[in-house]
Amino acid sequence: MPAKSEKENTPTRERIIASATEVFAERGIQGATTREIAAAAEINEVTLFRHFKSKDLLLTAVVQSIVARYWSSFDTDPDWKFELQIDITDFANRYFKTINDNHTLFRTFIGEAGRFPERSKMVIKDAFRPLRQSLIDYIAECQKRSMIRAELDPEVAADVLTGMLFSAMLRKHREYSDSSYIESAVQIFIGGIIPEGGR
Protein backbone atom coordinates (compact mmCIF):
# COMPACT_ATOMS: atom_id res chain seq x y z
CA MET A 1 0.00 0.00 0.00
CA PRO A 2 1.55 3.35 -1.03
CA ALA A 3 2.46 5.84 1.68
CA LYS A 4 0.06 8.71 2.19
CA SER A 5 1.11 12.12 0.91
CA GLU A 6 1.65 14.96 3.35
CA LYS A 7 -1.62 16.47 2.15
CA GLU A 8 -3.52 13.25 2.83
CA ASN A 9 -2.16 13.18 6.39
CA THR A 10 -3.61 16.66 7.06
CA PRO A 11 -7.16 16.74 8.50
CA THR A 12 -9.72 17.23 5.73
CA ARG A 13 -11.09 20.58 6.93
CA GLU A 14 -7.57 22.04 7.15
CA ARG A 15 -6.75 20.69 3.68
CA ILE A 16 -9.84 22.31 2.22
CA ILE A 17 -9.06 25.69 3.80
CA ALA A 18 -5.41 25.58 2.70
CA SER A 19 -6.36 24.60 -0.84
CA ALA A 20 -9.15 27.21 -0.98
CA THR A 21 -6.68 29.89 0.12
CA GLU A 22 -4.41 29.02 -2.82
CA VAL A 23 -7.20 28.68 -5.39
CA PHE A 24 -8.96 31.91 -4.34
CA ALA A 25 -5.66 33.78 -4.56
CA GLU A 26 -4.83 32.32 -7.97
CA ARG A 27 -8.23 32.30 -9.66
CA GLY A 28 -10.06 35.08 -7.84
CA ILE A 29 -13.13 34.88 -5.64
CA GLN A 30 -15.56 34.64 -8.55
CA GLY A 31 -13.30 32.52 -10.74
CA ALA A 32 -12.50 29.86 -8.15
CA THR A 33 -14.85 26.89 -8.24
CA THR A 34 -15.58 24.39 -5.51
CA ARG A 35 -14.62 21.66 -7.98
CA GLU A 36 -11.11 23.16 -8.36
CA ILE A 37 -10.77 23.59 -4.60
CA ALA A 38 -11.85 20.00 -3.98
CA ALA A 39 -9.36 18.73 -6.57
CA ALA A 40 -6.55 20.80 -5.00
CA ALA A 41 -7.45 19.31 -1.60
CA GLU A 42 -7.49 15.81 -3.13
CA ILE A 43 -11.11 15.18 -2.14
CA ASN A 44 -14.44 15.20 -4.00
CA GLU A 45 -16.95 18.03 -4.01
CA VAL A 46 -19.41 16.10 -1.85
CA THR A 47 -16.79 15.95 0.92
CA LEU A 48 -16.11 19.67 0.55
CA PHE A 49 -19.81 20.49 0.92
CA ARG A 50 -20.02 18.21 3.95
CA HIS A 51 -17.60 20.57 5.68
CA PHE A 52 -18.74 23.86 4.11
CA LYS A 53 -22.32 24.31 2.94
CA SER A 54 -21.45 27.06 0.46
CA LYS A 55 -18.57 28.82 -1.25
CA ASP A 56 -19.27 31.92 0.86
CA LEU A 57 -18.92 29.95 4.09
CA LEU A 58 -15.66 28.47 2.81
CA LEU A 59 -14.43 31.97 1.97
CA THR A 60 -15.30 33.08 5.51
CA ALA A 61 -13.33 30.15 6.92
CA VAL A 62 -10.30 31.05 4.79
CA VAL A 63 -10.16 34.60 6.15
CA GLN A 64 -10.87 33.45 9.71
CA SER A 65 -8.01 30.98 9.42
CA ILE A 66 -5.64 33.78 8.39
CA VAL A 67 -6.84 35.95 11.27
CA ALA A 68 -6.57 33.07 13.76
CA ARG A 69 -2.91 32.57 12.81
CA TYR A 70 -2.33 36.27 13.37
CA TRP A 71 -4.20 36.31 16.68
CA SER A 72 -2.24 33.31 17.98
CA SER A 73 0.96 35.33 17.59
CA PHE A 74 -0.35 37.52 20.40
CA ASP A 75 -0.72 34.51 22.73
CA THR A 76 -4.49 35.01 23.00
CA ASP A 77 -4.40 38.74 23.78
CA PRO A 78 -1.96 41.47 22.86
CA ASP A 79 0.51 42.02 25.67
CA TRP A 80 -0.14 45.74 25.95
CA LYS A 81 2.51 47.47 28.05
CA PHE A 82 0.89 50.90 27.76
CA GLU A 83 4.03 52.36 26.27
CA LEU A 84 2.87 53.74 22.94
CA GLN A 85 6.09 53.29 20.99
CA ILE A 86 6.46 49.64 22.04
CA ASP A 87 2.78 48.68 21.76
CA ILE A 88 2.00 50.37 18.44
CA THR A 89 5.23 49.12 16.86
CA ASP A 90 4.51 45.55 17.98
CA PHE A 91 0.92 45.69 16.73
CA ALA A 92 2.00 47.26 13.42
CA ASN A 93 4.67 44.63 12.78
CA ARG A 94 2.30 41.73 13.49
CA TYR A 95 -0.57 43.22 11.51
CA PHE A 96 1.65 43.99 8.53
CA LYS A 97 3.19 40.50 8.56
CA THR A 98 -0.26 38.92 8.46
CA ILE A 99 -1.55 40.92 5.51
CA ASN A 100 1.80 40.78 3.70
CA ASP A 101 2.06 36.99 4.09
CA ASN A 102 -1.37 36.75 2.45
CA HIS A 103 -1.06 39.71 0.08
CA THR A 104 -2.14 37.79 -3.05
CA LEU A 105 -5.44 36.80 -1.46
CA PHE A 106 -6.10 40.26 -0.03
CA ARG A 107 -5.35 41.88 -3.40
CA THR A 108 -7.90 39.50 -4.90
CA PHE A 109 -10.51 40.60 -2.35
CA ILE A 110 -9.89 44.25 -3.15
CA GLY A 111 -9.87 43.71 -6.92
CA GLU A 112 -13.19 41.91 -6.81
CA ALA A 113 -14.85 43.95 -4.06
CA GLY A 114 -17.53 45.22 -6.41
CA ARG A 115 -18.36 41.82 -7.86
CA PHE A 116 -18.64 39.15 -5.20
CA PRO A 117 -21.79 38.70 -3.12
CA GLU A 118 -22.68 40.91 -0.18
CA ARG A 119 -21.90 38.06 2.23
CA SER A 120 -18.36 37.83 0.88
CA LYS A 121 -17.85 41.58 1.09
CA MET A 122 -18.40 41.34 4.84
CA VAL A 123 -16.01 38.42 5.33
CA ILE A 124 -12.87 40.43 6.03
CA LYS A 125 -14.69 42.94 8.20
CA ASP A 126 -16.29 40.17 10.28
CA ALA A 127 -13.11 38.13 10.58
CA PHE A 128 -10.96 41.09 11.62
CA ARG A 129 -13.50 42.49 14.08
CA PRO A 130 -11.87 41.02 17.26
CA LEU A 131 -8.44 42.38 16.26
CA ARG A 132 -9.83 45.79 15.43
CA GLN A 133 -11.79 45.84 18.68
CA SER A 134 -8.67 45.00 20.69
CA LEU A 135 -6.87 48.00 19.20
CA ILE A 136 -9.92 50.23 19.76
CA ASP A 137 -10.09 49.14 23.42
CA TYR A 138 -6.36 49.79 23.83
CA ILE A 139 -6.70 53.31 22.40
CA ALA A 140 -9.69 54.02 24.65
CA GLU A 141 -7.76 52.82 27.72
CA CYS A 142 -4.79 55.01 26.73
CA GLN A 143 -7.21 57.95 26.58
CA LYS A 144 -8.32 57.22 30.15
CA ARG A 145 -4.65 57.26 31.14
CA SER A 146 -4.21 60.61 29.35
CA MET A 147 -1.67 59.05 26.98
CA ILE A 148 -3.76 59.85 23.88
CA ARG A 149 -5.78 62.93 22.96
CA ALA A 150 -9.21 62.63 24.54
CA GLU A 151 -11.10 64.10 21.57
CA LEU A 152 -10.02 61.33 19.18
CA ASP A 153 -12.52 58.68 18.12
CA PRO A 154 -10.82 55.34 18.99
CA GLU A 155 -12.51 53.57 16.06
CA VAL A 156 -11.29 56.12 13.54
CA ALA A 157 -7.78 56.09 15.05
CA ALA A 158 -7.63 52.27 14.82
CA ASP A 159 -8.73 52.40 11.18
CA VAL A 160 -6.14 55.06 10.37
CA LEU A 161 -3.31 52.86 11.66
CA THR A 162 -4.47 49.65 9.98
CA GLY A 163 -5.29 51.60 6.81
CA MET A 164 -1.72 52.90 6.57
CA LEU A 165 -0.39 49.36 7.00
CA PHE A 166 -2.80 47.90 4.46
CA SER A 167 -1.74 50.58 1.99
CA ALA A 168 1.89 49.42 2.24
CA MET A 169 0.87 45.89 1.28
CA LEU A 170 -0.85 47.23 -1.84
CA ARG A 171 2.22 49.19 -2.91
CA LYS A 172 4.66 46.29 -3.28
CA HIS A 173 7.09 48.14 -5.56
CA ARG A 174 8.64 50.79 -3.34
CA GLU A 175 12.04 52.41 -3.08
CA TYR A 176 12.20 51.71 0.65
CA SER A 177 11.96 48.68 2.93
CA ASP A 178 8.89 47.36 4.73
CA SER A 179 10.56 48.08 8.08
CA SER A 180 11.23 51.69 7.07
CA TYR A 181 7.58 52.13 6.04
CA ILE A 182 6.27 50.59 9.28
CA GLU A 183 8.59 52.71 11.42
CA SER A 184 7.47 55.89 9.64
CA ALA A 185 3.78 54.92 9.84
CA VAL A 186 4.09 54.30 13.59
CA GLN A 187 5.86 57.63 14.13
CA ILE A 188 3.27 59.54 12.10
CA PHE A 189 0.42 57.77 13.91
CA ILE A 190 1.83 58.33 17.41
CA GLY A 191 2.66 61.94 16.57
CA GLY A 192 -0.99 62.49 15.64
CA ILE A 193 -2.58 60.90 18.70
CA ILE A 194 -0.49 62.09 21.64
CA PRO A 195 -1.57 65.16 23.59
CA GLU A 196 0.18 68.40 22.69
CA GLY A 197 3.57 68.51 24.42
CA GLY A 198 3.37 64.81 25.35
CA ARG A 199 5.29 61.76 24.23
Disulfide bonds with the S-S distance in Angstrom:
none
